[in-house]
Amino acid sequence: MLDVDKWQEILSAMRQNILRTVLTALGIFWAMLMFMVLHGVGNGLENGIAQGFQGFATNSCYVWARGTTIPYKGFEKNRWFSLTNDDTEYLKKHVTGIDLVCPRNPLGGYRGGNNVSYKTKSGNFQVMGDVPEIQYVRRRQMTQGRFLNQNDITGFRKVCTIGIEVKNILFGEDSEPIGEYIKINGVFFKVVGIFKKIGTANVGDDDEEIVHIPNTTFQRAFNRGNLVDWYAITAKEGVLVSEVESEVLSILADRHSVSPDDDAAFGHYNAEESIQKVTGLTSAINFIVILVGAGTLLAGVIGISNIMLIVVKERTKEIGIKRALGATPWAIINQIVSESIILTLLAGFVGIALGIGIIELVSFVLAQSGDDGMMFLNPNVSYKTAIMSLVILICSGVLAGLIPANRALSIKPVEALRDE
């Protein structure tokens, strides 16, 4: 490795045909450049998805009543029924593996806008009757005050927690609305907290233009009795939410005399399945990245191996003279393989460096843009990936040089000296 003459000979051989050396190295350079860029893009997409869903409980499902489509137990089809507070308590006690059961009631229907006002300002915002546990299903970051608590529920308090956009529109960005009263459809509620969402994904009603009020107060103030519009449910750790969802649907169907074959009687949404599809997409992208990188690298290795075969052919007489002067087989192999490794490493290292530079530039531009709403965040290439790539390059260089080296060893000194 410290033989200066050997390295000078390698560099001299490369300089003798610069164009051929550059074109040969281009395959390895392009392979590593593409791998670095695609890997960084894949990481950026994965980071963006993780950022988007970090405020969303991945082990959650949602269930609501829609009406029957099959006659059952003497009831005709097209029968409407409603979920109630009694269902809430029953689910808590009888569903195996259930963690949280959050009854929810939207004012004016799902995504319904409502007249919410403060003094002379007003806006149409979604108003939700909720329980305190909903903050563990749809996570919020409190910027001022607090979220709903159990005393609000048991005391039927007329309090509310509002999204930061509601605050900005009704009170102004630099205001202190805690303790102020807003009017919702003619009923006054005291503001006790301001929140902003966590993550960038807008799944369902997860945004900052929502007003949360205690569900018990909601039912009393807006004449909903004991009705529940829909449930947000989470599973315990280690329990599949799909199993909990299936058990919830079965129990609710039995309690409301719905046929077990009536799949349309309940609407339901499984967040775990949706997130698995998204993560499956990122896994597929990463697989494609590896496949493309490996294929391009293999093509580059084959190119270098072919060129080294040509080099061996051109230097047949030189190799014959070395063998005649007593050069060992290892010396011949070392010479050919070293040339292959150097060529591969130089091209690959430039490709890695340029690829990382492009990814870092994209990451810098994204950070300067200040847009945190994209499902693409902080593209990067880890040190582990870069080091592994260098190791692969060395192995590729050895592989590319082995066949030409064996070809050089097969040359007999006498025949090599007669070669023209």
RORO-445219 format. One line per 2 residues: number of its first residue (from 1); for each residue x, y negated, z of C-alpha. Coordinates in Angstrom, 1 decimal, decimal comma. Each point is the difference from the previous one (the first is absolute). Layout:
RORO-445219
NUM) X Y Z ~ ...
//
This chain:
RORO-445219
1) 0,0 0,0 0,0 ~ 3,0 -2,3 0,6
3) 1,7 0,8 -3,3 ~ 0,4 -3,5 -1,6
5) 1,1 1,4 -3,3 ~ -3,2 2,1 -0,2
7) -2,2 -3,0 0,5 ~ 1,9 -2,1 -2,4
9) -0,4 2,8 -2,6 ~ -3,8 0,1 0,6
11) -0,4 -3,8 -0,4 ~ 2,2 0,1 -3,1
13) -2,1 2,7 -1,5 ~ -3,2 -2,1 0,6
15) 1,6 -3,1 -1,4 ~ 1,0 1,7 -3,3
17) -3,7 0,2 -1,0 ~ -1,9 -2,6 1,9
19) -3,1 0,1 -2,1 ~ -0,4 3,8 0,5
21) 0,7 -0,4 3,7 ~ -2,7 -2,7 0,4
23) -2,6 1,9 -2,1 ~ 0,7 3,2 2,0
25) -0,4 -1,8 3,3 ~ -3,2 -1,7 -1,1
27) -2,1 3,1 0,6 ~ 1,2 0,2 3,7
29) -0,4 -3,7 0,5 ~ -3,5 -0,1 -1,4
31) -1,0 3,1 2,1 ~ 1,1 -1,6 3,3
33) -1,4 -3,4 -0,9 ~ -3,4 1,5 -0,8
35) 0,0 2,1 3,2 ~ 0,9 -2,9 2,2
37) -2,7 -2,3 -1,5 ~ -2,7 2,6 0,0
39) 0,9 1,2 3,5 ~ -0,2 -3,6 1,3
41) -3,3 -0,6 -1,7 ~ -1,4 3,2 1,5
43) 1,1 -1,1 3,4 ~ -1,5 -3,4 -0,5
45) -3,3 1,6 -1,0 ~ 0,1 2,3 3,1
47) 0,8 -2,9 2,3 ~ -2,8 -2,0 -1,5
49) -2,5 2,8 0,6 ~ 1,2 0,5 3,5
51) -0,3 -3,7 0,7 ~ -3,4 -0,1 -1,5
53) -1,4 2,8 2,1 ~ 1,8 -0,7 3,3
55) -3,2 -1,7 1,4 ~ -2,2 2,9 -1,1
57) -0,4 3,2 2,1 ~ 0,9 2,8 -2,3
59) -1,8 2,6 2,0 ~ -3,4 -1,7 -0,4
61) -3,3 0,7 -1,8 ~ -3,2 -1,9 -0,4
63) -3,6 1,3 0,0 ~ -3,4 -1,7 -0,8
65) -3,5 1,1 -0,7 ~ -1,5 -0,2 -3,6
67) -3,2 2,0 -0,1 ~ -0,9 3,6 -0,8
69) -0,2 1,5 -3,5 ~ -1,1 3,5 1,0
71) -3,3 1,0 1,8 ~ 0,8 1,5 3,4
73) -2,0 1,2 3,1 ~ -3,3 -1,3 -1,3
75) 1,5 -3,4 -1,0 ~ -0,2 -1,1 -3,6
77) 3,0 -1,3 -1,9 ~ 0,8 -3,7 -0,3
79) -0,4 -0,4 3,8 ~ 1,9 -2,8 1,6
81) 1,4 0,4 3,4 ~ 2,4 -2,1 2,3
83) 2,9 0,8 2,3 ~ -0,4 -1,1 3,6
85) 1,9 -0,7 3,2 ~ -1,1 3,5 1,1
87) 2,0 1,5 -2,9 ~ 3,0 -2,0 1,2
89) -0,1 1,6 3,5 ~ -0,7 3,5 -1,4
91) 2,9 -0,2 -2,5 ~ 2,4 -1,0 2,8
93) -1,0 3,0 2,1 ~ -0,4 2,7 -2,5
95) 2,4 -0,5 -2,9 ~ 3,2 2,0 0,5
97) 3,2 -2,0 -0,8 ~ -1,7 -3,4 -0,1
99) 2,0 -2,9 1,4 ~ -2,0 -3,2 -0,6
101) -3,6 -0,6 -1,1 ~ -0,7 -3,6 -0,9
103) -3,6 -0,9 -0,9 ~ -0,1 -3,0 -2,3
105) -2,8 -2,3 -1,2 ~ 0,5 -2,6 -2,7
107) -2,4 -3,0 -0,1 ~ -1,7 -0,2 -3,3
109) 1,2 3,5 -1,1 ~ 3,4 1,2 -1,1
111) 2,2 -3,0 -1,1 ~ -3,0 -2,2 0,5
113) 0,8 -3,7 0,3 ~ -1,6 -2,0 2,9
115) -0,5 -3,6 0,9 ~ 2,7 -0,7 2,6
117) 0,4 -3,6 1,0 ~ 1,9 -2,3 2,4
119) -1,3 -3,5 0,2 ~ -0,2 -1,3 -3,6
121) 2,1 2,8 -1,5 ~ -1,4 3,4 -1,1
123) 0,9 3,0 -2,1 ~ -1,2 3,4 -1,0
125) 2,1 2,6 2,0 ~ -0,6 3,6 0,8
127) -1,3 0,5 3,5 ~ 0,6 3,4 1,6
129) -1,4 1,4 3,2 ~ 2,9 2,0 1,4
131) 1,4 1,8 3,1 ~ 3,5 -0,8 1,3
133) 1,4 3,3 -1,3 ~ -0,4 -1,2 -3,6
135) 3,3 -1,8 0,4 ~ 1,8 3,3 0,1
137) -1,6 1,1 -3,2 ~ 0,3 -3,3 -1,9
139) 2,9 -1,6 1,7 ~ 0,1 -3,7 0,6
141) 2,8 -2,3 1,1 ~ -1,4 -2,5 2,5
143) 1,4 -3,5 -0,6 ~ -2,1 -1,7 2,7
145) -2,1 1,3 2,9 ~ -1,1 3,6 0,2
147) -2,1 2,6 -1,8 ~ -3,3 1,4 1,2
149) 0,1 1,9 3,3 ~ -2,3 2,4 1,9
151) -1,4 -2,7 2,2 ~ -1,3 -1,7 -3,2
153) -1,8 3,2 -0,9 ~ -1,6 0,8 3,4
155) -0,8 -3,7 0,7 ~ -1,6 -0,7 -3,4
157) 2,2 -3,0 -0,2 ~ -0,4 -2,5 -2,9
159) 3,7 -0,2 -0,9 ~ 1,9 0,6 -3,2
161) 3,4 0,5 -1,5 ~ 0,6 -1,6 -3,3
163) 2,4 0,5 -2,9 ~ 2,6 -2,7 -0,6
165) -1,7 -1,0 -3,3 ~ -3,3 -0,6 1,8
167) 1,9 -2,2 2,5 ~ 1,8 -1,9 -2,8
169) -3,3 -0,7 -1,8 ~ -2,2 -0,9 3,0
171) 2,6 -1,6 2,3 ~ 3,0 -0,9 -2,0
173) 3,5 1,6 -0,1 ~ 1,4 -1,9 2,9
175) -3,0 0,3 2,3 ~ -0,5 1,8 3,3
177) -3,4 1,6 -0,3 ~ 0,2 2,2 3,1
179) -3,0 -0,8 2,2 ~ -1,9 -1,7 -2,8
181) -3,4 1,2 -1,1 ~ -1,0 1,0 -3,6
183) -3,5 0,7 -1,2 ~ -0,9 3,2 -1,8
185) -3,5 0,0 -1,5 ~ -1,1 -2,4 2,7
187) 1,6 1,9 3,0 ~ 3,0 -1,6 1,8
189) 3,1 2,1 0,7 ~ 3,1 -1,1 1,9
191) 3,4 0,5 -1,7 ~ 2,3 2,0 2,2
193) 2,7 1,1 -2,6 ~ 1,6 -0,6 -3,4
195) 1,5 2,8 -1,9 ~ 1,8 0,7 -3,3
197) 0,2 3,3 -1,8 ~ 2,9 2,3 0,1
199) 1,2 1,4 -3,3 ~ -0,9 -1,1 -3,5
201) -2,5 2,6 -1,1 ~ -3,6 -1,2 -0,1
203) -1,8 3,3 0,8 ~ -3,7 -0,4 0,6
205) -0,6 -3,1 2,2 ~ 3,6 -0,4 1,2
207) 0,6 -3,7 -0,7 ~ 0,1 -3,3 1,9
209) -3,5 -1,4 -0,8 ~ -1,8 2,1 2,6
211) -1,7 -0,9 3,3 ~ 0,0 2,8 2,6
213) -2,7 -0,1 2,7 ~ -0,9 2,7 2,6
215) -2,2 2,6 -1,5 ~ -2,4 0,0 2,9
217) -0,4 -3,7 -0,3 ~ -0,5 0,4 -3,8
219) -2,7 2,5 0,5 ~ -1,9 -2,2 2,5
221) 0,6 -3,4 -1,7 ~ -1,0 1,2 -3,5
223) -2,8 2,4 0,9 ~ 1,9 3,2 -1,0
225) -1,3 2,0 3,0 ~ 2,4 3,0 0,4
227) 0,8 0,4 -3,7 ~ 3,4 0,7 -1,3
229) 0,9 -0,8 -3,6 ~ 3,1 2,1 -0,3
231) 2,9 1,6 2,0 ~ 3,7 -0,4 -0,1
233) 1,5 3,2 1,5 ~ 3,6 1,1 0,7
235) 1,3 3,5 0,8 ~ 2,3 0,9 2,8
237) 3,7 0,5 -0,7 ~ 0,7 3,3 -1,7
239) -3,6 0,4 -1,2 ~ -0,9 -0,4 -3,6
241) -2,6 -2,8 -0,5 ~ -1,6 2,0 -2,7
243) -1,0 2,6 2,6 ~ -1,4 -2,7 2,3
245) -1,9 -1,5 -3,0 ~ -1,5 3,3 -0,9
247) -1,1 0,7 3,6 ~ -1,5 -3,5 0,3
249) -2,0 0,4 -3,2 ~ -1,3 3,4 1,2
251) -1,1 -1,3 3,4 ~ -1,7 -3,1 -1,4
253) -1,8 2,1 -2,6 ~ -1,3 2,3 2,7
255) -1,1 -2,9 2,2 ~ -1,9 -1,8 -2,8
257) -1,5 3,1 -1,6 ~ 2,0 -0,3 -3,2
259) 0,7 3,1 -2,1 ~ 3,6 1,2 0,3
261) 0,0 0,2 -3,8 ~ -1,0 -3,6 -0,4
263) 3,4 -1,5 -0,8 ~ -1,5 -3,4 -1,0
265) -1,8 -0,6 3,4 ~ 3,2 -1,5 1,5
267) 2,6 -2,3 -1,4 ~ 3,5 0,7 1,2
269) 3,5 -1,1 -0,7 ~ 3,2 1,8 1,1
271) 2,9 -2,4 0,3 ~ 2,5 2,8 0,5
273) -0,8 1,5 -3,4 ~ 0,3 -3,4 -1,8
275) 3,4 -0,7 1,7 ~ 1,2 3,5 -0,9
277) -0,8 -0,7 -3,6 ~ 2,0 -3,2 0,1
279) 3,0 1,6 1,8 ~ -0,2 2,8 -2,5
281) 0,4 -2,5 -2,8 ~ 3,1 -1,4 1,6
283) 1,4 3,5 0,4 ~ -0,7 0,7 -3,7
285) 1,8 -3,3 -0,9 ~ 3,0 1,0 2,0
287) 0,0 3,4 -1,6 ~ -0,1 -1,6 -3,5
289) 2,9 -2,3 1,1 ~ 2,1 3,0 1,0
291) -0,9 1,9 -3,2 ~ 0,8 -2,9 -2,3
293) 3,2 -0,8 1,8 ~ 1,1 3,7 0,0
295) -0,9 0,4 -3,7 ~ 1,9 -3,2 -1,0
297) 3,0 1,0 2,2 ~ 0,1 3,5 -1,6
299) 0,0 -1,6 -3,4 ~ 2,9 -2,2 1,0
301) 1,9 2,9 1,4 ~ -0,5 2,0 -3,2
303) 1,2 -3,0 -1,9 ~ 3,2 -0,3 2,0
305) 0,6 3,8 -0,2 ~ -0,2 -0,1 -3,8
307) 2,3 -3,0 -0,2 ~ 2,5 1,8 2,3
309) -0,1 3,0 -2,3 ~ 0,9 -2,3 -2,9
311) 2,8 -1,5 2,1 ~ 1,3 3,5 0,8
313) 0,0 0,8 -3,7 ~ 1,9 -3,2 -0,8
315) 2,6 0,7 2,6 ~ 0,5 3,7 -0,8
317) 3,7 -0,5 -0,8 ~ 0,6 -2,1 3,2
319) -1,7 2,7 2,1 ~ 2,1 2,7 -1,7
321) 3,2 -1,9 0,7 ~ -0,9 -0,3 3,7
323) -0,8 3,7 0,2 ~ 3,3 0,8 -1,7
325) 1,9 -2,2 2,5 ~ -1,5 1,9 2,9
327) -3,2 -2,0 0,9 ~ -2,3 2,2 2,2
329) -3,6 0,7 -0,9 ~ -1,1 -2,2 2,9
331) 2,0 -2,9 -1,3 ~ -1,8 0,3 -3,4
333) -3,4 0,3 1,7 ~ 0,8 -2,9 2,3
335) 0,9 -2,2 -2,9 ~ -3,2 0,6 -2,0
337) -2,4 0,0 3,0 ~ 1,6 -3,2 1,4
339) -0,5 -1,8 -3,2 ~ -3,7 1,1 0,0
341) -0,5 -1,0 3,7 ~ 1,6 -3,5 -0,6
343) -2,2 -0,7 -3,0 ~ -3,1 1,2 1,8
345) 0,7 -1,9 3,2 ~ 0,9 -3,3 -1,8
347) -3,2 0,1 -2,1 ~ -2,2 1,2 2,8
349) 1,3 -2,5 2,5 ~ -0,7 -2,9 -2,3
351) -3,5 1,4 -0,6 ~ -0,7 0,3 3,7
353) 1,4 -3,4 0,8 ~ -2,1 -1,7 -2,8
355) -3,1 2,0 1,0 ~ 0,2 -1,0 3,6
357) 0,7 -3,6 -1,0 ~ -3,2 -0,1 -2,1
359) -2,1 1,5 2,8 ~ 1,5 -2,5 2,5
361) -0,8 -2,9 -2,4 ~ -3,6 1,2 -0,4
363) -0,3 0,3 3,8 ~ 1,3 -3,5 0,5
365) -2,4 -1,4 -2,6 ~ -2,9 1,7 1,7
367) 1,0 -1,2 3,4 ~ 0,3 -3,6 -1,3
369) -3,4 0,2 -1,6 ~ -1,6 0,4 3,4
371) -2,8 2,2 -1,4 ~ -0,6 2,7 2,7
373) -3,2 1,1 -1,7 ~ 1,6 2,2 -2,6
375) 0,2 3,8 0,3 ~ 3,7 -0,3 -0,8
377) 2,4 -0,9 2,7 ~ 3,8 -0,1 0,7
379) 1,3 2,2 -2,9 ~ 3,3 1,5 1,2
381) 2,6 2,7 -0,5 ~ 1,3 1,6 3,3
383) 3,7 0,5 0,7 ~ -0,8 3,8 0,3
385) -1,3 0,0 -3,6 ~ 3,0 -2,0 -1,3
387) 2,5 2,3 1,8 ~ -1,9 3,1 -1,2
389) 0,1 -1,4 -3,6 ~ 3,8 -0,4 0,2
391) 0,4 3,6 1,2 ~ -2,2 1,2 -2,9
393) 2,2 -2,0 -2,3 ~ 3,1 1,7 1,2
395) -1,6 3,4 -0,4 ~ -1,2 -1,0 -3,4
397) 3,5 -1,1 -1,0 ~ 1,3 3,4 1,1
399) -2,7 1,8 -1,9 ~ 0,6 -2,1 -3,1
401) 3,7 0,9 0,1 ~ -0,1 3,7 0,7
403) -0,9 1,2 -3,4 ~ 2,6 -2,1 -1,8
405) 2,6 1,0 2,7 ~ -0,7 3,7 -0,6
407) 0,3 -0,6 -3,8 ~ 3,4 -1,6 0,7
409) 1,1 3,0 2,0 ~ -0,9 2,3 -2,8
411) 2,5 -1,7 -2,3 ~ 3,2 2,1 -0,5
413) 3,2 -2,1 0,0 ~ 1,3 1,6 -3,2
415) -3,2 -0,7 -1,9 ~ -0,3 -3,5 1,4
417) 3,5 -0,9 -1,2 ~ -1,0 1,2 -3,6
419) -3,2 -2,0 0,2 ~ -0,3 -2,8 -2,6
//
